[in-house]
Amino acid sequence: MRFDILTLFPEFFSSPLNQSLLGKALAKGVLSVNTYNIRDFTTDRHRTTDDSPYGGGHGMVMKVEPVVRALEALRSDCAGARVILTTPQGVPLTQALAGELSREERLIIVCGRYEGVDERIRAFVDTEVSLGDFVLTGGEIAALALIDSVGRLVPDVLGEPGSAAHDSFSDGLLEYPQYTRPEDFRGQMVPPVLLSGNHAEIERWRRIESLKRTFKRRPDLIEKAVLTEAERRLLKETAG
């Protein structure tokens, strides 16, 4: 899978992308990430990428011309590439959206900056994505989060192919509690069921704990989850 990043700060990405699973996936060629400086697509000698907003106001606005030139150049060899703009106004980045995007062959990510982008840029974008209801200094951090969340779902990126299926949000719920050695840490014991070897009981325990944790921490997710009648009764008992 290929990611192309349009940014004013290409050097921002060099260190994070060389670490851990992403670094290994890039080294193996399973993923590829290319950064492009938006300033390279300007035409004036000052390489201007922003200007003051029409109508007045605070801050500066990202200019439409260099961004669109860059997008047209990148799309010239792959018309089907999906273009994403990182912006607080976008749809929330969810596990479901990450899964959808992981099935694309190529993503072009435009990193927003300043007070925002010229509205006309949106006509050249397929999807606008937000990390949440807060504002960053620029879209580079959001682009990294997008690459990480999407890239890890691409086949052959994770060492354990099935591990992503048990991530939080993969089934609409938060993940169950996890334990490893030692069995006893300062009096805090690993739940006996996890030591039993009874895989059916372990799966049942994990599902129940996932339901309880989601109910306590993210009740909004419970409203959307597909649950059995027995699971709904369990939650009512928990609430009681």
DASUL-V480205 format. One line per field, one symbol per residue. psi: psi as a letter, one per 20 degrees, with the letter a starting at -180 (. if undefined). A space follows every 50 residues. Layout:
psi=???
This chain:
psi=qpppporimhihigghijqbhggghghijhqpppqpphhijriqiilpir rqqpirrqarppqhghghggghghihjnhjppppppqiirqqorhggggg hiiqhppppooqrbiaqphihhijqhpppqiamrprhrjgghgghggghg hiippjgqhohihhijqqihjirqqrqqqaqrhoolioqpphhiihinhg hghggggghggggghhhmhhhhhiqoqrhhhhgghhhgh.
